[in-house]
Amino acid sequence: MFTRFKQELRDTLDRIMDIIVGMLRILVFRLFKAPGVDSTKIEVYSKKDRGPARGGTI
């Protein structure tokens, strides 16, 4: 009986983790898409060179 309970608990936890991971993927996608984040337009800076490095964008 305890083994069956452990298996059911494991299956339930796996399902809950799948749901949470899926929701986090959607949330992260929305966070980066909503404000229009475009990684090709992010300026590159270093501590030594305060200006954009190597052409200004990644």
C-alpha distance matrix in Angstrom:
0.0 3.8 5.4 5.2 6.3 8.8 10.0 10.7 12.3 14.3 15.5 16.6 18.4 20.1 21.3 22.6 24.3 25.9 27.2 28.6 30.3 31.8 33.2 34.7 36.3 37.9 39.0 40.6 42.3 43.8 44.9 46.9 48.2 49.2 51.9 53.1 52.3 54.0 53.5 56.7 58.7 57.3 60.2 59.7 61.0 61.1 62.1 65.3 66.4 66.1 67.1 65.0 64.4 65.4 66.3 64.4 61.2 58.2
3.8 0.0 3.8 5.4 5.0 6.2 8.7 9.8 10.4 12.2 14.2 15.1 16.2 18.2 19.9 20.8 22.2 24.2 25.6 26.6 28.2 30.1 31.4 32.5 34.4 36.2 37.0 38.4 40.4 41.9 42.7 44.8 46.3 47.3 49.8 51.1 50.1 51.8 51.1 54.4 56.4 54.8 57.5 56.9 58.1 58.1 58.9 62.2 63.3 63.1 64.2 62.2 61.6 62.7 63.8 61.8 58.7 55.7
5.4 3.8 0.0 3.8 5.4 5.1 6.3 8.7 9.8 10.5 12.4 14.2 15.2 16.4 18.4 19.9 20.9 22.5 24.5 25.6 26.8 28.6 30.3 31.4 32.9 34.9 36.0 37.1 39.0 40.7 41.7 43.5 44.9 46.2 48.8 49.8 48.7 50.2 49.4 52.5 54.7 53.2 56.0 55.4 56.7 56.6 57.6 60.8 61.9 61.8 62.8 60.6 59.9 60.8 61.9 60.1 56.9 53.8
5.2 5.4 3.8 0.0 3.8 5.4 5.1 6.2 8.5 9.8 10.6 12.2 14.2 15.3 16.6 18.3 19.9 21.1 22.7 24.4 25.7 27.1 28.8 30.3 31.7 33.4 34.7 36.1 37.7 39.3 40.6 42.4 43.6 44.8 47.6 48.6 47.7 49.3 48.8 51.9 54.1 52.8 55.7 55.3 56.8 57.0 58.2 61.4 62.3 62.0 62.9 60.6 60.0 60.9 61.7 59.9 56.6 53.6
6.3 5.0 5.4 3.8 0.0 3.8 5.4 5.1 6.0 8.5 9.9 10.4 12.1 14.1 15.3 16.3 18.1 19.9 21.1 22.3 24.1 25.7 26.9 28.4 30.2 31.7 32.7 34.3 36.1 37.5 38.6 40.7 42.0 42.9 45.6 46.9 46.1 47.9 47.4 50.7 52.6 51.2 54.1 53.8 55.1 55.3 56.4 59.7 60.6 60.2 61.1 59.0 58.6 59.6 60.4 58.4 55.2 52.3
8.8 6.2 5.1 5.4 3.8 0.0 3.8 5.5 5.0 6.0 8.6 9.8 10.3 12.1 14.1 15.1 16.2 18.2 19.9 20.8 22.1 24.1 25.6 26.6 28.3 30.3 31.2 32.4 34.4 36.0 36.9 38.8 40.3 41.4 44.0 45.1 44.0 45.7 45.0 48.2 50.3 48.7 51.5 51.0 52.3 52.4 53.3 56.6 57.6 57.3 58.4 56.2 55.7 56.7 57.7 55.8 52.6 49.6
10.0 8.7 6.3 5.1 5.4 3.8 0.0 3.8 5.4 5.0 6.2 8.5 9.8 10.5 12.3 14.2 15.3 16.5 18.5 20.0 21.0 22.5 24.4 25.7 27.0 28.9 30.2 31.4 33.0 34.8 36.0 37.7 39.0 40.3 43.0 43.9 42.9 44.4 43.8 46.9 49.1 47.8 50.7 50.3 51.9 52.1 53.4 56.5 57.3 57.1 57.9 55.6 55.0 55.8 56.6 54.8 51.6 48.5
10.7 9.8 8.7 6.2 5.1 5.5 3.8 0.0 3.8 5.4 5.1 6.1 8.6 9.8 10.6 12.3 14.2 15.3 16.6 18.4 20.0 21.2 22.7 24.4 25.9 27.3 28.7 30.3 31.8 33.3 34.6 36.6 37.6 38.7 41.6 42.6 41.9 43.6 43.3 46.5 48.6 47.4 50.4 50.3 51.9 52.3 53.6 56.9 57.5 57.1 57.8 55.5 55.1 56.0 56.6 54.7 51.4 48.5
12.3 10.4 9.8 8.5 6.0 5.0 5.4 3.8 0.0 3.8 5.4 5.0 6.1 8.5 9.8 10.4 12.1 14.1 15.3 16.4 18.1 19.9 21.0 22.4 24.2 25.9 26.8 28.3 30.2 31.6 32.6 34.7 36.0 37.0 39.6 40.9 40.0 41.9 41.5 44.8 46.7 45.3 48.2 48.0 49.4 49.7 50.8 54.2 54.9 54.4 55.3 53.2 52.9 53.9 54.7 52.6 49.4 46.6
14.3 12.2 10.5 9.8 8.5 6.0 5.0 5.4 3.8 0.0 3.8 5.4 5.1 6.1 8.6 9.9 10.5 12.2 14.3 15.3 16.3 18.2 20.0 20.9 22.4 24.5 25.6 26.7 28.5 30.3 31.2 33.0 34.4 35.8 38.3 39.3 38.2 39.8 39.2 42.4 44.5 43.1 46.0 45.6 47.1 47.4 48.6 51.8 52.6 52.3 53.1 50.9 50.3 51.3 52.1 50.2 47.0 44.0
15.5 14.2 12.4 10.6 9.9 8.6 6.2 5.1 5.4 3.8 0.0 3.8 5.5 5.1 6.2 8.7 10.0 10.6 12.5 14.4 15.4 16.6 18.5 20.1 21.2 22.9 24.4 25.8 27.2 28.9 30.3 32.0 33.1 34.4 37.3 38.1 37.3 38.9 38.5 41.6 43.7 42.7 45.7 45.6 47.4 47.9 49.4 52.6 53.1 52.7 53.3 50.9 50.4 51.2 51.8 49.9 46.5 43.6
16.6 15.1 14.2 12.2 10.4 9.8 8.5 6.1 5.0 5.4 3.8 0.0 3.8 5.4 5.1 6.2 8.6 9.9 10.7 12.4 14.3 15.4 16.7 18.5 20.1 21.4 22.6 24.4 26.0 27.3 28.6 30.7 31.7 32.7 35.5 36.7 36.1 38.0 37.9 41.1 43.0 41.8 44.9 45.0 46.7 47.4 48.7 52.1 52.5 51.9 52.5 50.2 50.0 51.0 51.4 49.3 46.0 43.3
18.4 16.2 15.2 14.2 12.1 10.3 9.8 8.6 6.1 5.1 5.5 3.8 0.0 3.8 5.4 5.0 6.1 8.5 9.8 10.4 12.1 14.1 15.3 16.3 18.2 20.0 20.9 22.2 24.2 25.7 26.6 28.6 30.1 31.1 33.7 34.9 34.0 35.9 35.5 38.8 40.6 39.2 42.2 42.1 43.6 44.1 45.3 48.7 49.3 48.7 49.5 47.3 47.1 48.2 48.8 46.6 43.4 40.7
20.1 18.2 16.4 15.3 14.1 12.1 10.5 9.8 8.5 6.1 5.1 5.4 3.8 0.0 3.8 5.5 5.2 6.2 8.7 9.9 10.5 12.2 14.3 15.3 16.5 18.5 19.9 21.0 22.6 24.4 25.6 27.2 28.5 29.9 32.6 33.4 32.5 34.0 33.6 36.7 38.8 37.6 40.7 40.5 42.3 42.9 44.4 47.6 48.0 47.6 48.2 45.8 45.4 46.2 46.8 44.9 41.5 38.6
21.3 19.9 18.4 16.6 15.3 14.1 12.3 10.6 9.8 8.6 6.2 5.1 5.4 3.8 0.0 3.8 5.5 5.1 6.3 8.7 10.0 10.6 12.4 14.3 15.5 16.8 18.4 20.1 21.3 22.8 24.4 26.2 27.1 28.3 31.3 32.2 31.6 33.3 33.3 36.4 38.4 37.5 40.7 40.9 42.8 43.8 45.4 48.7 48.8 48.2 48.6 46.1 45.9 46.7 47.0 45.0 41.6 38.8
22.6 20.8 19.9 18.3 16.3 15.1 14.2 12.3 10.4 9.9 8.7 6.2 5.0 5.5 3.8 0.0 3.8 5.4 5.1 6.2 8.6 9.9 10.7 12.4 14.3 15.6 16.5 18.3 20.1 21.2 22.4 24.6 25.8 26.6 29.4 30.7 30.1 32.2 32.2 35.5 37.2 36.0 39.2 39.4 41.1 42.0 43.5 46.9 47.1 46.3 46.8 44.6 44.6 45.7 46.0 43.7 40.4 37.9
24.3 22.2 20.9 19.9 18.1 16.2 15.3 14.2 12.1 10.5 10.0 8.6 6.1 5.2 5.5 3.8 0.0 3.8 5.4 5.0 6.0 8.4 9.8 10.4 12.2 14.3 15.1 16.3 18.2 19.9 20.8 22.6 24.1 25.3 27.8 28.9 27.9 29.8 29.4 32.8 34.6 33.3 36.3 36.4 38.0 38.8 40.3 43.6 43.9 43.3 43.9 41.6 41.4 42.5 42.9 40.8 37.5 34.8
25.9 24.2 22.5 21.1 19.9 18.2 16.5 15.3 14.1 12.2 10.6 9.9 8.5 6.2 5.1 5.4 3.8 0.0 3.8 5.5 5.2 6.1 8.6 10.0 10.6 12.5 14.2 15.4 16.6 18.5 20.0 21.5 22.5 24.0 26.8 27.5 26.8 28.4 28.3 31.4 33.4 32.5 35.7 36.0 38.0 39.0 40.8 44.0 44.1 43.4 43.7 41.1 40.9 41.7 41.9 39.9 36.5 33.8
27.2 25.6 24.5 22.7 21.1 19.9 18.5 16.6 15.3 14.3 12.5 10.7 9.8 8.7 6.3 5.1 5.4 3.8 0.0 3.8 5.6 5.1 6.2 8.7 10.0 10.8 12.3 14.3 15.5 16.7 18.3 20.4 21.1 22.1 25.1 26.1 25.8 27.8 28.1 31.4 33.0 32.2 35.6 36.1 38.2 39.4 41.2 44.5 44.4 43.4 43.6 41.2 41.3 42.2 42.2 40.0 36.6 34.1
28.6 26.6 25.6 24.4 22.3 20.8 20.0 18.4 16.4 15.3 14.4 12.4 10.4 9.9 8.7 6.2 5.0 5.5 3.8 0.0 3.8 5.4 5.1 6.2 8.7 10.0 10.4 12.2 14.2 15.3 16.3 18.5 19.8 20.7 23.3 24.6 24.0 26.2 26.3 29.7 31.2 30.0 33.2 33.6 35.4 36.5 38.0 41.5 41.5 40.5 40.9 38.6 38.9 40.1 40.2 37.8 34.5 32.2
30.3 28.2 26.8 25.7 24.1 22.1 21.0 20.0 18.1 16.3 15.4 14.3 12.1 10.5 10.0 8.6 6.0 5.2 5.6 3.8 0.0 3.8 5.5 5.1 6.2 8.7 9.8 10.5 12.3 14.2 15.2 16.7 18.2 19.7 22.2 23.0 22.0 23.8 23.6 27.0 28.7 27.6 30.8 31.1 33.0 34.1 35.9 39.2 39.1 38.4 38.7 36.2 36.2 37.2 37.4 35.2 31.8 29.2
31.8 30.1 28.6 27.1 25.7 24.1 22.5 21.2 19.9 18.2 16.6 15.4 14.1 12.2 10.6 9.9 8.4 6.1 5.1 5.4 3.8 0.0 3.8 5.5 5.2 6.4 8.7 10.1 10.8 12.5 14.4 15.9 16.5 18.0 21.0 21.6 21.1 22.9 23.2 26.4 28.2 27.5 31.0 31.6 33.9 35.4 37.4 40.6 40.2 39.3 39.3 36.6 36.8 37.5 37.3 35.2 31.7 29.3
33.2 31.4 30.3 28.8 26.9 25.6 24.4 22.7 21.0 20.0 18.5 16.7 15.3 14.3 12.4 10.7 9.8 8.6 6.2 5.1 5.5 3.8 0.0 3.8 5.4 5.2 6.1 8.6 9.9 10.6 12.2 14.5 15.2 16.0 18.9 20.2 20.0 22.3 22.9 26.3 27.6 26.8 30.2 31.2 33.2 34.8 36.7 40.0 39.6 38.4 38.4 36.0 36.5 37.5 37.2 34.8 31.5 29.3
34.7 32.5 31.4 30.3 28.4 26.6 25.7 24.4 22.4 20.9 20.1 18.5 16.3 15.3 14.3 12.4 10.4 10.0 8.7 6.2 5.1 5.5 3.8 0.0 3.8 5.4 4.9 6.0 8.4 9.7 10.3 12.4 14.0 15.0 17.4 18.6 17.8 20.1 20.3 23.8 25.1 23.9 27.2 27.9 29.8 31.3 33.0 36.4 36.1 34.9 35.2 32.8 33.2 34.4 34.3 31.9 28.6 26.4
36.3 34.4 32.9 31.7 30.2 28.3 27.0 25.9 24.2 22.4 21.2 20.1 18.2 16.5 15.5 14.3 12.2 10.6 10.0 8.7 6.2 5.2 5.4 3.8 0.0 3.8 5.5 5.2 6.1 8.6 9.9 10.9 12.1 14.0 16.5 17.0 16.2 17.9 18.1 21.4 23.1 22.4 25.8 26.6 28.9 30.5 32.6 35.8 35.3 34.3 34.2 31.5 31.7 32.5 32.3 30.1 26.7 24.3
37.9 36.2 34.9 33.4 31.7 30.3 28.9 27.3 25.9 24.5 22.9 21.4 20.0 18.5 16.8 15.6 14.3 12.5 10.8 10.0 8.7 6.4 5.2 5.4 3.8 0.0 3.8 5.6 5.1 6.2 8.6 10.2 10.4 11.7 14.8 15.5 15.5 17.6 18.6 21.8 23.1 22.7 26.3 27.6 30.0 32.0 34.2 37.4 36.5 35.2 34.9 32.3 32.9 33.7 33.0 30.7 27.3 25.3
39.0 37.0 36.0 34.7 32.7 31.2 30.2 28.7 26.8 25.6 24.4 22.6 20.9 19.9 18.4 16.5 15.1 14.2 12.3 10.4 9.8 8.7 6.1 4.9 5.5 3.8 0.0 3.8 5.4 5.1 6.1 8.8 9.8 10.3 12.9 14.4 14.3 17.0 18.0 21.4 22.2 21.4 24.8 26.1 28.2 30.2 32.1 35.4 34.7 33.1 33.1 30.7 31.6 32.8 32.2 29.6 26.4 24.7
40.6 38.4 37.1 36.1 34.3 32.4 31.4 30.3 28.3 26.7 25.8 24.4 22.2 21.0 20.1 18.3 16.3 15.4 14.3 12.2 10.5 10.1 8.6 6.0 5.2 5.6 3.8 0.0 3.8 5.4 5.1 6.4 8.5 10.0 11.9 12.9 11.8 14.2 14.7 18.2 19.2 18.2 21.6 22.7 24.8 26.7 28.7 32.0 31.3 30.0 29.9 27.4 28.1 29.2 28.9 26.3 23.0 21.1
42.3 40.4 39.0 37.7 36.1 34.4 33.0 31.8 30.2 28.5 27.2 26.0 24.2 22.6 21.3 20.1 18.2 16.6 15.5 14.2 12.3 10.8 9.9 8.4 6.1 5.1 5.4 3.8 0.0 3.8 5.5 5.5 6.0 8.4 10.8 10.9 10.5 12.5 13.5 16.7 17.9 17.7 21.4 22.8 25.4 27.6 30.0 33.0 32.0 30.6 30.1 27.3 28.0 28.7 28.0 25.6 22.2 20.4
43.8 41.9 40.7 39.3 37.5 36.0 34.8 33.3 31.6 30.3 28.9 27.3 25.7 24.4 22.8 21.2 19.9 18.5 16.7 15.3 14.2 12.5 10.6 9.7 8.6 6.2 5.1 5.4 3.8 0.0 3.8 5.5 5.0 5.5 8.7 9.7 10.3 13.1 14.9 18.0 18.6 18.4 22.0 23.9 26.4 28.8 31.1 34.1 32.9 31.2 30.6 28.1 29.2 30.2 29.1 26.5 23.3 22.0
44.9 42.7 41.7 40.6 38.6 36.9 36.0 34.6 32.6 31.2 30.3 28.6 26.6 25.6 24.4 22.4 20.8 20.0 18.3 16.3 15.2 14.4 12.2 10.3 9.9 8.6 6.1 5.1 5.5 3.8 0.0 3.8 5.7 5.6 7.1 9.0 8.7 12.0 13.4 16.9 16.9 16.1 19.5 21.3 23.4 25.8 27.8 31.0 29.9 28.1 27.8 25.5 26.8 28.2 27.3 24.4 21.4 20.3
46.9 44.8 43.5 42.4 40.7 38.8 37.7 36.6 34.7 33.0 32.0 30.7 28.6 27.2 26.2 24.6 22.6 21.5 20.4 18.5 16.7 15.9 14.5 12.4 10.9 10.2 8.8 6.4 5.5 5.5 3.8 0.0 3.8 5.8 6.4 6.7 5.5 8.4 9.8 13.2 13.5 13.0 16.6 18.5 21.0 23.5 25.9 28.9 27.5 25.9 25.2 22.7 23.8 24.9 23.9 21.2 18.0 16.8
48.2 46.3 44.9 43.6 42.0 40.3 39.0 37.6 36.0 34.4 33.1 31.7 30.1 28.5 27.1 25.8 24.1 22.5 21.1 19.8 18.2 16.5 15.2 14.0 12.1 10.4 9.8 8.5 6.0 5.0 5.7 3.8 0.0 3.8 5.8 5.1 6.1 8.5 11.1 13.7 14.1 14.6 18.3 20.6 23.4 26.2 28.8 31.6 29.9 28.1 27.1 24.4 25.6 26.3 24.9 22.3 19.1 18.2
49.2 47.3 46.2 44.8 42.9 41.4 40.3 38.7 37.0 35.8 34.4 32.7 31.1 29.9 28.3 26.6 25.3 24.0 22.1 20.7 19.7 18.0 16.0 15.0 14.0 11.7 10.3 10.0 8.4 5.5 5.6 5.8 3.8 0.0 3.8 5.4 7.6 10.8 13.6 16.2 15.8 16.1 19.6 22.2 24.6 27.6 29.8 32.7 31.0 28.9 28.0 25.6 27.3 28.3 26.7 23.9 21.0 20.6
51.9 49.8 48.8 47.6 45.6 44.0 43.0 41.6 39.6 38.3 37.3 35.5 33.7 32.6 31.3 29.4 27.8 26.8 25.1 23.3 22.2 21.0 18.9 17.4 16.5 14.8 12.9 11.9 10.8 8.7 7.1 6.4 5.8 3.8 0.0 3.8 5.7 9.2 12.0 14.5 13.3 13.4 16.6 19.4 21.6 24.7 26.9 29.7 27.9 25.5 24.6 22.4 24.4 25.7 24.0 21.0 18.4 18.5
53.1 51.1 49.8 48.6 46.9 45.1 43.9 42.6 40.9 39.3 38.1 36.7 34.9 33.4 32.2 30.7 28.9 27.5 26.1 24.6 23.0 21.6 20.2 18.6 17.0 15.5 14.4 12.9 10.9 9.7 9.0 6.7 5.1 5.4 3.8 0.0 3.8 6.2 9.6 11.5 10.7 11.7 15.1 18.1 20.8 24.1 26.7 29.2 27.1 25.0 23.6 21.0 22.8 23.6 21.7 18.9 16.1 16.1
52.3 50.1 48.7 47.7 46.1 44.0 42.9 41.9 40.0 38.2 37.3 36.1 34.0 32.5 31.6 30.1 27.9 26.8 25.8 24.0 22.0 21.1 20.0 17.8 16.2 15.5 14.3 11.8 10.5 10.3 8.7 5.5 6.1 7.6 5.7 3.8 0.0 3.8 6.3 9.0 8.4 8.6 12.2 14.8 17.6 20.7 23.4 25.9 24.0 22.2 21.0 18.3 19.8 20.7 19.2 16.4 13.4 13.0
54.0 51.8 50.2 49.3 47.9 45.7 44.4 43.6 41.9 39.8 38.9 38.0 35.9 34.0 33.3 32.2 29.8 28.4 27.8 26.2 23.8 22.9 22.3 20.1 17.9 17.6 17.0 14.2 12.5 13.1 12.0 8.4 8.5 10.8 9.2 6.2 3.8 0.0 3.8 5.4 5.7 7.0 10.7 13.3 16.6 19.8 22.9 25.0 22.8 21.4 19.8 16.6 17.7 18.0 16.4 14.1 10.7 10.1
53.5 51.1 49.4 48.8 47.4 45.0 43.8 43.3 41.5 39.2 38.5 37.9 35.5 33.6 33.3 32.2 29.4 28.3 28.1 26.3 23.6 23.2 22.9 20.3 18.1 18.6 18.0 14.7 13.5 14.9 13.4 9.8 11.1 13.6 12.0 9.6 6.3 3.8 0.0 3.8 5.4 5.3 8.9 10.5 14.0 16.8 20.1 22.2 20.2 19.3 17.9 14.6 15.1 15.4 14.5 12.3 8.7 7.1
56.7 54.4 52.5 51.9 50.7 48.2 46.9 46.5 44.8 42.4 41.6 41.1 38.8 36.7 36.4 35.5 32.8 31.4 31.4 29.7 27.0 26.4 26.3 23.8 21.4 21.8 21.4 18.2 16.7 18.0 16.9 13.2 13.7 16.2 14.5 11.5 9.0 5.4 3.8 0.0 3.8 5.8 8.4 10.3 14.0 17.1 20.6 22.1 19.7 19.0 16.9 13.4 13.6 13.2 11.7 10.1 6.4 5.3
58.7 56.4 54.7 54.1 52.6 50.3 49.1 48.6 46.7 44.5 43.7 43.0 40.6 38.8 38.4 37.2 34.6 33.4 33.0 31.2 28.7 28.2 27.6 25.1 23.1 23.1 22.2 19.2 17.9 18.6 16.9 13.5 14.1 15.8 13.3 10.7 8.4 5.7 5.4 3.8 0.0 3.8 6.2 9.2 12.6 16.1 19.4 21.0 18.3 17.0 14.8 11.5 12.8 13.0 11.0 8.5 5.5 6.6
57.3 54.8 53.2 52.8 51.2 48.7 47.8 47.4 45.3 43.1 42.7 41.8 39.2 37.6 37.5 36.0 33.3 32.5 32.2 30.0 27.6 27.5 26.8 23.9 22.4 22.7 21.4 18.2 17.7 18.4 16.1 13.0 14.6 16.1 13.4 11.7 8.6 7.0 5.3 5.8 3.8 0.0 3.8 6.5 9.6 13.0 16.2 18.1 15.8 14.4 12.9 9.8 11.2 12.4 11.3 8.2 5.6 6.2
60.2 57.5 56.0 55.7 54.1 51.5 50.7 50.4 48.2 46.0 45.7 44.9 42.2 40.7 40.7 39.2 36.3 35.7 35.6 33.2 30.8 31.0 30.2 27.2 25.8 26.3 24.8 21.6 21.4 22.0 19.5 16.6 18.3 19.6 16.6 15.1 12.2 10.7 8.9 8.4 6.2 3.8 0.0 3.8 6.6 10.2 13.4 14.9 12.3 10.9 9.1 6.1 7.9 9.8 8.9 5.4 4.5 6.5
59.7 56.9 55.4 55.3 53.8 51.0 50.3 50.3 48.0 45.6 45.6 45.0 42.1 40.5 40.9 39.4 36.4 36.0 36.1 33.6 31.1 31.6 31.2 27.9 26.6 27.6 26.1 22.7 22.8 23.9 21.3 18.5 20.6 22.2 19.4 18.1 14.8 13.3 10.5 10.3 9.2 6.5 3.8 0.0 3.8 7.0 10.5 11.9 9.7 9.3 8.2 5.3 5.6 8.1 8.8 6.0 5.8 6.4
61.0 58.1 56.7 56.8 55.1 52.3 51.9 51.9 49.4 47.1 47.4 46.7 43.6 42.3 42.8 41.1 38.0 38.0 38.2 35.4 33.0 33.9 33.2 29.8 28.9 30.0 28.2 24.8 25.4 26.4 23.4 21.0 23.4 24.6 21.6 20.8 17.6 16.6 14.0 14.0 12.6 9.6 6.6 3.8 0.0 3.8 6.9 8.5 6.6 6.0 6.2 5.2 5.8 9.4 10.8 8.2 9.3 10.1
61.1 58.1 56.6 57.0 55.3 52.4 52.1 52.3 49.7 47.4 47.9 47.4 44.1 42.9 43.8 42.0 38.8 39.0 39.4 36.5 34.1 35.4 34.8 31.3 30.5 32.0 30.2 26.7 27.6 28.8 25.8 23.5 26.2 27.6 24.7 24.1 20.7 19.8 16.8 17.1 16.1 13.0 10.2 7.0 3.8 0.0 3.8 5.5 5.2 6.2 8.0 8.0 7.4 10.8 13.1 11.3 12.5 12.7
62.1 58.9 57.6 58.2 56.4 53.3 53.4 53.6 50.8 48.6 49.4 48.7 45.3 44.4 45.4 43.5 40.3 40.8 41.2 38.0 35.9 37.4 36.7 33.0 32.6 34.2 32.1 28.7 30.0 31.1 27.8 25.9 28.8 29.8 26.9 26.7 23.4 22.9 20.1 20.6 19.4 16.2 13.4 10.5 6.9 3.8 0.0 3.8 5.7 6.4 9.5 10.8 10.6 14.2 16.5 14.6 16.0 16.4
65.3 62.2 60.8 61.4 59.7 56.6 56.5 56.9 54.2 51.8 52.6 52.1 48.7 47.6 48.7 46.9 43.6 44.0 44.5 41.5 39.2 40.6 40.0 36.4 35.8 37.4 35.4 32.0 33.0 34.1 31.0 28.9 31.6 32.7 29.7 29.2 25.9 25.0 22.2 22.1 21.0 18.1 14.9 11.9 8.5 5.5 3.8 0.0 3.8 6.3 9.1 10.9 10.1 13.3 15.9 14.8 16.8 17.5
66.4 63.3 61.9 62.3 60.6 57.6 57.3 57.5 54.9 52.6 53.1 52.5 49.3 48.0 48.8 47.1 43.9 44.1 44.4 41.5 39.1 40.2 39.6 36.1 35.3 36.5 34.7 31.3 32.0 32.9 29.9 27.5 29.9 31.0 27.9 27.1 24.0 22.8 20.2 19.7 18.3 15.8 12.3 9.7 6.6 5.2 5.7 3.8 0.0 3.8 5.4 7.4 7.1 10.4 12.6 11.4 14.0 15.3
66.1 63.1 61.8 62.0 60.2 57.3 57.1 57.1 54.4 52.3 52.7 51.9 48.7 47.6 48.2 46.3 43.3 43.4 43.4 40.5 38.4 39.3 38.4 34.9 34.3 35.2 33.1 30.0 30.6 31.2 28.1 25.9 28.1 28.9 25.5 25.0 22.2 21.4 19.3 19.0 17.0 14.4 10.9 9.3 6.0 6.2 6.4 6.3 3.8 0.0 3.8 6.7 8.3 11.9 13.1 11.0 13.5 15.4
67.1 64.2 62.8 62.9 61.1 58.4 57.9 57.8 55.3 53.1 53.3 52.5 49.5 48.2 48.6 46.8 43.9 43.7 43.6 40.9 38.7 39.3 38.4 35.2 34.2 34.9 33.1 29.9 30.1 30.6 27.8 25.2 27.1 28.0 24.6 23.6 21.0 19.8 17.9 16.9 14.8 12.9 9.1 8.2 6.2 8.0 9.5 9.1 5.4 3.8 0.0 3.8 6.3 9.4 9.9 7.9 11.0 13.4
65.0 62.2 60.6 60.6 59.0 56.2 55.6 55.5 53.2 50.9 50.9 50.2 47.3 45.8 46.1 44.6 41.6 41.1 41.2 38.6 36.2 36.6 36.0 32.8 31.5 32.3 30.7 27.4 27.3 28.1 25.5 22.7 24.4 25.6 22.4 21.0 18.3 16.6 14.6 13.4 11.5 9.8 6.1 5.3 5.2 8.0 10.8 10.9 7.4 6.7 3.8 0.0 3.8 6.7 6.8 4.3 7.2 9.7
64.4 61.6 59.9 60.0 58.6 55.7 55.0 55.1 52.9 50.3 50.4 50.0 47.1 45.4 45.9 44.6 41.4 40.9 41.3 38.9 36.2 36.8 36.5 33.2 31.7 32.9 31.6 28.1 28.0 29.2 26.8 23.8 25.6 27.3 24.4 22.8 19.8 17.7 15.1 13.6 12.8 11.2 7.9 5.6 5.8 7.4 10.6 10.1 7.1 8.3 6.3 3.8 0.0 3.8 5.9 5.3 7.6 8.9
65.4 62.7 60.8 60.9 59.6 56.7 55.8 56.0 53.9 51.3 51.2 51.0 48.2 46.2 46.7 45.7 42.5 41.7 42.2 40.1 37.2 37.5 37.5 34.4 32.5 33.7 32.8 29.2 28.7 30.2 28.2 24.9 26.3 28.3 25.7 23.6 20.7 18.0 15.4 13.2 13.0 12.4 9.8 8.1 9.4 10.8 14.2 13.3 10.4 11.9 9.4 6.7 3.8 0.0 3.8 5.7 7.5 8.5
66.3 63.8 61.9 61.7 60.4 57.7 56.6 56.6 54.7 52.1 51.8 51.4 48.8 46.8 47.0 46.0 42.9 41.9 42.2 40.2 37.4 37.3 37.2 34.3 32.3 33.0 32.2 28.9 28.0 29.1 27.3 23.9 24.9 26.7 24.0 21.7 19.2 16.4 14.5 11.7 11.0 11.3 8.9 8.8 10.8 13.1 16.5 15.9 12.6 13.1 9.9 6.8 5.9 3.8 0.0 3.8 5.9 8.2
64.4 61.8 60.1 59.9 58.4 55.8 54.8 54.7 52.6 50.2 49.9 49.3 46.6 44.9 45.0 43.7 40.8 39.9 40.0 37.8 35.2 35.2 34.8 31.9 30.1 30.7 29.6 26.3 25.6 26.5 24.4 21.2 22.3 23.9 21.0 18.9 16.4 14.1 12.3 10.1 8.5 8.2 5.4 6.0 8.2 11.3 14.6 14.8 11.4 11.0 7.9 4.3 5.3 5.7 3.8 0.0 3.8 7.0
61.2 58.7 56.9 56.6 55.2 52.6 51.6 51.4 49.4 47.0 46.5 46.0 43.4 41.5 41.6 40.4 37.5 36.5 36.6 34.5 31.8 31.7 31.5 28.6 26.7 27.3 26.4 23.0 22.2 23.3 21.4 18.0 19.1 21.0 18.4 16.1 13.4 10.7 8.7 6.4 5.5 5.6 4.5 5.8 9.3 12.5 16.0 16.8 14.0 13.5 11.0 7.2 7.6 7.5 5.9 3.8 0.0 3.8
58.2 55.7 53.8 53.6 52.3 49.6 48.5 48.5 46.6 44.0 43.6 43.3 40.7 38.6 38.8 37.9 34.8 33.8 34.1 32.2 29.2 29.3 29.3 26.4 24.3 25.3 24.7 21.1 20.4 22.0 20.3 16.8 18.2 20.6 18.5 16.1 13.0 10.1 7.1 5.3 6.6 6.2 6.5 6.4 10.1 12.7 16.4 17.5 15.3 15.4 13.4 9.7 8.9 8.5 8.2 7.0 3.8 0.0
